[in-house]
Structure formats: C-alpha cells, structure tokens
Amino acid sequence: MNNKALLIVDVQNDFCPGGALAVEQGDTIVPVLNKYIQHFCDRGLGVLASRDWHPPETSHFKDFGGVWPLHCVRYTEGAAFYPDLHLPIEAVIISKGMDPESDSYSAFQGINSAGKTLKDILQENAIAELYVGGLATDYCVKASCLDALDQGLKVCLLVDAILGVNVKPQDSEDAIKLMVEKGVQKLIFEDIKD
C-alpha cells in the first residue's frame, strides 16, 4: 500500500438522496471521490472504505433508545455502497456499527472480513498518511479523522469530498474547525502532489 492510503467513509445508499438518513446532496461528492480513487489506484496506493453495518436492533436507532432512524442495516440495499462509487476490487472494506450497544462512528471501531481492525491493517502496511473523504463530515468523518490522529497518523481531510448531516446548521463547519485545531490538514484534489 506504500505509506499513504485513501479512506472513504460510509458512502452508502442510506446516506445519499432517497436514503433513510440522507445527507443533502450526499451523492455530489461521489465524482470527486472517484477522482481520488483513480489517483490512488494509479500509484499503487491503498484504498479503504468503511460502511455502517448495523444489526436490525441497536441502541443507535430511535426505536431502541438512540437518536437516529433505522439505516444501513446489514445486507439491505440501504447499507450497500452508493452504486456510482467506483471502489476497486482490491479495496479493503471496514464494517462498523455491528455492536448493538455502541454507536461506532469511527472507522477505527470497525473490522475487515478477516476480523482485523483498521489500526492493524494500517500498521501492517506501514501507512503513515491517511486521506479521508466521505459522509458525514460532522459524525463518522470527524470521528475517523480524530482517531487517526490518536494513532499518530498524518491526516488529510479531503474538503471537496465530504458533506455533513448538519442537525444544527454549523455542525460541519464546527467539525472541520475542530479537526484542523487537532492537526488535520485540509486538502482539495488539486493540492495533491503525488
């Protein structure tokens, strides 16, 4: 994977227009993410994608004491990756939110199909820099970026390839501000120098 990798956070049907917990215009970041995917693949760099993979009953959902409507229930159409997202066949899929007692916003709380954590996967591949885009800025993107910093990684936030839920109008702006204060670097596609 070289020492850089791309992490795409939760670009799933339920978070895109028409989904159960849609981010407004969430699908508009997909063409930009596809450019990043192509760039990383062309250079032999790793591509990882996280997904919410909830059980039907979880404390994360309103019906069971949480704050969110039913969404991204594993093996449903809503939990599938957005069809226009061009994930390569070798992309590492990280599933999270499987514990019915935990919200698990961060990709670092997920595992791959072999049961390995994101931290383990990155360490095994000597990844030092993580480039992060996806949905939603104010929840899973923020949590994943902050956890990546805690792991000692250099974290680049792809600000042209993120959008937020914005339960409160300033939520995404506040999330970006917090991430930058903690040490995340903001980037757009044109900033990438190999």
N, C-alpha and C positions, 0 to 999 in steps of 0.2 A: 504493500500500500504506500510505499515511500513514507515520508514523515508528515504528510498533510492528508486530510480526509474531509469529505463533504458529508454533513449530517442534515438530512431533510426530515423535518419534524411534522408528523401527523397530517400529511396532505391526503385526507380520506374523504370519501363521499359525504359523510355526515357533517363535515366541517366546510363543505363547499355549497354554493347556492342550490337550494332544493333539499338539502340535508337536514337532519334532525336538530343540529346545533350549528347552523351555518354562520360562518364569518362573512360579513358583507363583502361581496366581490372576491371571495377567497380564491376563486378559480383564476383570477387575473394574474396571480404570481406564478402560475404553472409554466407559461412560456419562458419566463426568466429563469426559473429553476431548471428547466430543460437545457438552457444555455450553460448553466453551471455544471450540470451532469455531463454534458458533452465535453466541456473543458477538462473536467477531472478524468473522465474516461480516456480522452485523447492522450493524456500524460501518464496513464497507468496509475492514477491515484485512486484511493478508496472512496466508495460511495456507500453510505449507510442511510437507512430510512427507518424512522420509528413510527409506530402505529399504536393507537389506543386499541386494546383487545379485551374489552370488558366482559365479565360474565353477565348473564341476564339480571342477576340480583347483586347489587353492590351499594355500599354506603355512599358512593359517589353520585348516585341518582336520587332525584327528588322523592321518588316513590319509597325510598328506603332511608330517608333522613338526610340526603345530600342536597346540593344546590342545582344540579344540572338535570335537564331532561334526558330520557333514555337515548343513548347514542353509542355508536361504534361497538355494538355487541358482537363479539367474535363470531366469525363465519357468516355474518349478514352482509348484504350489499352495502349498507351504510358504513361498515368497517373496512371495505375494500379501498385500496388506493385509488385516487381520482384517475379515471381512465386515460386522460391526456398527459399524465405524468410519465415520462419516458425513463422509468427505472431500468438500469441494465440488469441482465440476467444474474450477474455476479454480485449485485447489491446485497449488503448484509441487512437483514430485516430484524429490527429490535421491537419486540412486543412488550407493552407495558399496560398497567391498569388491570392486571389479572387478579390481584389480591382484592377480594370483596370488602376488606376493611381499610383499604388505602386509596387515596386519590391518584398517586403516582403520576404527577405531571411531567417529571423529568425523564428523558430517555435513559438516564443513568440508573433508573429504577426498573428498567426492562431487561429482557434477556433475548438471545437469539434462539434458533430452533434446537441448538445443542445445549441450551441452558447456561451459556456464557453471558456474563454481564457486559455492558458497553465498556466499562472500565477495563475489564480483562482483554477484550478484543483490541482496544486501542493500545494497551501496553504490549500485547503480543506482537503487534505490528509496528511498534515504536513510533506511534503517531504523537507528534508534539504540537501540531496546529489543527484546530477544528474549525471548519467554515460552516456556519449554521443558518439555515433558512427554513421557512415553512409556517405552520399555523399552530397555535395562535401566539402572537408576539407577547401578550400580557400573561400567558399561562405556561404552556409547555415549552415554547421557545425560551422564555425567560428562565424557567427552572432548569432547563438543559444547559443553557449558557453558564449560569451561576455554578452549577455542579461541575461543569468542565473546568472552570477557573479553579475550583476547590481541588481538582485533580492535578493542578499545575500545568494545564494546557494553555497555549496561546489560543484565544478565541476571537474569531472574526464573524461579526454579525452582518449578514447579507441584507442590508436595509431595503434593497429593491426587490427582495423576495420573501418578505414577511408581511403579515396583516394580523390585526388583533380582533378580539371579541368586543372589547370596549363596553363592558357592562356600565362603566362610567366613561364619559367621553374622553377623559385624559389618560385612561389606563395604559394604552400602548406607548404613548409619549413618556409617561412616568416609568414604564418598564425599561424603555430604551435608555432613559437618563440613568436609572439605577445600574443597568448593565455596564454602561460606559464608566460610571463612577467606580465600579468594582474592577475595571480593567479590560473590558471587552472593546475591541476595535471595530468601528463601523466601516463597512465597505460596500461599494456597488460593483457590478460586473466589470466596468471599465477600469477599475482600480487594480484588478488582478494582474500581477506581473509574473506569470508562470508560477 
